[in-house]
Amino acid sequence: MTPPRAAVIAGASAAGLAAADGLRDGGWTGTITVLGEERRPPYDRTMLSKGLLVQPAAQPLPLRTPEQLAERGIDLQVGHAARGLDIDRRLVVTGDGGVLPYDALILATGSRPRTMTTVDGLPLPGLGTVEDLELLRDLVDAARTVTLIGTGFISLEIAAALRARHVQVTVLGADTLPLAGCLGDQVARWLWDQHRTHGVDGHLGRKVISVGGGPGDFLVHLEDGSVHHGDVALAGIGVVPCDEWLIGSGVRRRGGVLCDAAGRTGVPDVWAAGDLARTDGESPGQTLGFGHWTNAVEQGRNVGLNVARGEANAYHGPRTFWTEQYGHTIRSIGTREPGDLDETVEGDVASGEFVVLHHGRDGTWHGVTACRRDRALRGYRRLLLARAPLADAHALARQQLSSPTS
């Protein structure tokens, strides 16, 4: 009797589990093994820097229950990280020295926070796991002041959560206006004003040169010569791919695992999904990822379907992300390209209820950002998926204004 075909998914991430679902939904009848590095079942990481940081003992929701995994015949192996790959013998090497043969392999090990250390080699805490969350809770419980290095989404979400806990927060970073590149100046300025209104201190437009001191008195040195003190210093300076285990494997890597829009890596029967996957962009050397939650799940499921059906359907879903700060949930679909105009077509940014279109001066429409207009946003998403022109977005805005919905 021929043994069942074996699918191995390296990484119990949202994309990895979505790929497992895609395999089953696509008709895969063989085994599915998902390897997870953490010793706990996979959970929703998106809330770590949001509501969970505010609530002293709350835990993130699991991505799948044991019953759901069993029903689909998915073998989740927690505490078993992928540590090596032999593409010639089709073997995945695990952290305990074991090997798993595969007929199809999906790489979905994701990313982790980029580390930053003090001049004495002490790593600054970041926020990427439940363990990081619990450590951060303990640190801020005993702190009067927290210094956040970085001005990205995670840093600003942490700042908002800490202010809800009445912790004094200082944000440091090289950007003069946080998130302006992806939200546009008007929305970014409104959001930063929310931080200032809630008591966040910001020293922007100056690079951090070094960090000295230690717990109780960190010393953060900026390029203008100023020094900022904090009981706790946190790093929120982006993420790096968890792809070092693939060094020497023959899988191409550049800021993650390179693949085409279908998820194929170029190595037979090896695919990439989620935050780890990178496709070629329009500019030479540019790569694009699927790091945001919705995209990671959609692209991961698409990879699973492709593997199961023997197809190579491309995933072209618009980039989708959201952030929650001070009771405002901001959602963005598509992209904002350098030089784009930001046109408010519904509501008013200053009121905290709006829809803003991002488009070039030539009328090329790239994306949309909205707050408190979730139902309206669905229509713009459909237009972006259809690659509709800007005129269609304007027509939708007029229709929404004539029959307003939230």
N, C-alpha and C positions, 0 to 999 in steps of 0.2 A: 504494500500500500504506500502511495506517495505521501510523505508527511505534509501537513498544512504549511502554506507559505507564511513566513515570519516577517512582520513589520516591527521595526524598533524605532521609537521616537525618543531621541536624546533631549530631555528637557521637559519637566512637568509644568510648563508655562501655560498661559492662556492660549497661545498659538499651538503649543504641543497637544493640548487636550482637544482643541478645535480640529486639529489634523486627525486625531483619533476618531472623532465623530464623523469627519468627512470620509475616512476610510470605511467605516461601517455603513454610512449612508450611501456610499458609492458601490457597495456590494462586496467589500473585502470579507472573505470567509475564513481567512487564516488568523493566526495569533497576532495580537497587538500588545507590545510591551512598552510602557512609558517609564523612563528613568528620571528620577527626581533627586537632586542633590540634597535638599533639605530633608530633615528627618520627620517633618510633619507633612500632611497632605497639602496639595497646592491650594492657595487662597487668593482672594482678590487684593492685589497690591495697590490698586488705584486709590484706596481709601487710607493708606498708611499716613499720608501727609495731609489728609483732610480731617474728617470727623473723628477718626480713631485717635489722633493725637490730642484732641480736646477731651475725650472721654477716658478717664484714668484706667479703667480695667477692660474696656471693650476689645474684642478680638475680630479680625477680619472674617468675612464669610468664606466658606470653602467653595472652590470652583465646581467640584463634583462631590456628591455623597458616595459612600461605599456602595450603596444600593444601585445608584446610577451607573457606576463603573462595572459592577457585576452584571447588570442587565445587558450591557453592551459588550461584555466579554473583553474588557480592557484590564490588563494586568499592570497596576501601578506599583512600582518598586521605589519607595521613598528611601532616602539615605544611600542611594546607589547612583553616584555621579558617573557620567561618561568621562573617561580619562585618556582614551586613545582610540585610534581608528586604523584598521588595516583594510584598505579598499581592495587589495588583491585577493585576500581570503574572506572578505566580507564579514569582518568581525568588529564588534565594538568592545573595547576593554573598559571595565568598570573600576571604580576606586578600590574595591576589595581584591583586585587581581583577577576577577572572573572575566569571561568572554561571552558575548552574545552573538550568535550568527544572525544574519539578516538577509532577506530577499529584497526588502525595501527599507531604506533608512531616511528618516526625516530629522534634520538638525534644527533644534528649537531651544537651545540653551540660553537664549536671551542676552541680557546685559546686566551690569551691576554698577553702582555709583563709582564715579572716578574718585580715586583717593588723593588726599592731600595730607602732608605731614609737616610737623613743626621742624625748626632747625635742629632739634635734638632727636628727630626721627619718630616722634609720637604721632600716630595717625589720628586725624580728626574724624569724629563720627559723621556718618552720612545716614541716609534713610532708604533702605531697599528691601529689608526683611522684617519679620515680626521681632526678631532678636534686636535689630537696630531700633525698632519702635520702643521696645521695653527699656533699652538702655537710655534712649533719649528721654523717655518719661522720668526715669530715675534722676537723670542729670538736671533736668529743668525743675524738678521738685525742690532741689536744693539750691537753685540759682536765682540770683536777682537780675542778672543781665546775660543775654545771649547774643553773640555776634554771628551773623549768617554771612558766609562768603559765597557769593554767587547771586545772580538775579534772574534765574530761570523760573519755570513754573513751580518746580518742587520747592525751591527756596522761598518763593513768595507764599505758597500754600502753607509751608511750615511757619512763616512769619505770622500769617493770619491766625493759625491755630494757637500759636504761643500767646498772641495778644488776647485771645479768648480765655487763656489761663492767667492773664494779668502779669505776664513776664515781659520785662523791658527788652525790646529787640532792636538791634542795629543791623542794617543790611549794607554790605559792601560789594562793589563790583565795578567793572570797567565800563559797562553800558551807562550812558547818560539818561536813558529812559527805558526801564525794563520792559521787555516783550514788544517793543515797538516794531521790530522786524517782522513778527508774525501776526500782530493784531492791528498795526497801524498806529500812528502817533495819537490820534484822538482817543481811541479806546484805551491805549496803553497809559496815556496821561490820566484819564479818568480812574483807571484801576490803581495807579500809583497814588493818586489823591486819596483813594479809600484807605490805603496803608497809612498815609500821613495823618489823615483824620482820626484813625484809630491808634495813633501814638507811635508808629514805627519811625525810627530815626534812620535816615539814609545818607550814605556818603558815596555818591555815584560818579562815574566818569573817571575813576582812578583805579589802576590795577593794584592788586595785592602783591607785594614783593616777597614777604616772608611772614611766618607766624612763629613767635617765641613764647616763652613762659609755659604754663601748664594749667591743669584744673584749678579753678579758683581765681586765676589771673592770667589769661591768655593775652598776648600782645601781638596785634595784627598791624604790620607795617605796610603803608601804602606808598605808591611811587612819588607822591608829593612830600614825603618825609613825615607825614603825620602818623601817629600811633594810636590804636584804639584798643581799649581794655574790655574784657568780657570774662565773666565767671566761666562761661562755656563758649567754645567756638565750634561751629558746625560747617561742613563743606557741602555745598550744593552746586557743583561745577560740572554737571553733566554725567554721562554714563560711558562705559567702555564695553565692547562685546565680550561675552564669555566664550571666546574661541581659541584660547591658548592650547586647549587639549587637542586641537586639530593641526598644530604645528608639525610639519613633516609628513602629513597624511596624504598630500596630493590634492586636497580640496583648496581651491583658490580663495584667498582672503584679502580684503582691503576695507578696513573699518567694519568688519563682519564677514560673513560668507557670501561670496559673489554668486548670483544666480540670475536666471532670466525671469521674465514676468510670470511664468508658469511655476517658478520655484525650482527649476532644474539647475544643478550646480555644474554640470559638465562631466561629473563623475557618474558612471552608470548606476542608476537606481539610488542615487543619493540626492536628496532634496533639502531645501532650506525654508524655514518658516519663521514669521514673527520678527522680533527685535533683532535677531541675529542675521537675518537675510538682508542683502543689499543688491539692488539692481543698478545698472548703468543709467546715469542721468543724461540730459541733453548736452551738457558741457563735457569736454575731455577730462577724464579723471574723476568726474563727479559721480557719486553713488547716492541712491535714494533708499530709504528704509521703510519698515512697516512697524515702527516702534510704538505708535499710539494704539490704545486698547482695541478700538473697533477695527482698525486696519489689521492688527495682528491676528485677531480672531477670524476675520473674513478671509484673509490671505492664507492662514493656516488651514482653515476648512477647505479652501480651494485646492491647496496642495494635496490634502488627503483624498479629495475626490479625483484629482488627476492620477494619483498613484493607483487607486482602486480600479479606475476605468481605463487605465492605459492611455490617458489623454494628456494634452499639454495646453489646456486653456489658460490664457493669461488673466491675471488679476489686475484690474485698473480702477479699483475703488478710490474715490477722492479721499485725501488725507482728512481724518476726523479726530478732533481732540476736544477736551473740555477741562475747565478748571473751576474750582469752587473756593471763593474767598469772600469773607464777611457777608455771607448769606446771598451772594450773587453767583449764579452759575453761568459762566460764559462758554459758549460752544462755537467752534469754528470748523468749517468744512471747506475743503480745497486748500489753496495756498495763497499766500500774499507774496508776490514777487518784488524784488528791489525796484523802486521807482513807481510802484503802483499808486493809483489814487484810491482814497478811501471815501466812499460815497454813502452817506446815511440815507436810506430809502424808507425806513419805517422807524417811528419813535424818535427818541432824542438821546444821545449818548449821556449827556449830563444827568438825565433822569434815571439811568440804569435800566432802561427798557428800550431796545433798539435792534435794528438790522443794518449792518454795514456791508456793502459790496466792495470787493477789492478787484480793481481792473486797471489795465494799462491805458495810457493816453490814446492808444489806437483803438480802444474799445474792446480789447481782448479781456474776457472775464475769467478770473482765476479762482476766486473764493468768496466766502461770506462768513461774517462773525456776528453773533447775536447774543442777546441776554434777555431773558424772560419772554422769548418769542419762539418757544420750542415747536409749537404746532406749525407756525409759519415756516420754520426752518426746514421742515420736511419737503416742502415744495421746491425750495432752492436746491436741496440735495438732489431731487429728481432731475432738475434742470442740469446740474453739474454732471451727473451720470450720463445724461444724454448729450453732453457737450453743447448745450444750447447757447445761443449768442446772448450778449448783454441785454439786447432789446427784450428778450423773453423774461429776463430777470426784472427789468423795469416794469414790464406788463404785469408780472406776478405781484410786484410791490403795489401797483395801483389797485389791483384786485383785492389785495389784503387790506389796504387802507379803506376801501369802500365797504368791506365786510370784515372788520377787525376780529382776529382770533388771537389767543395767547399760546 
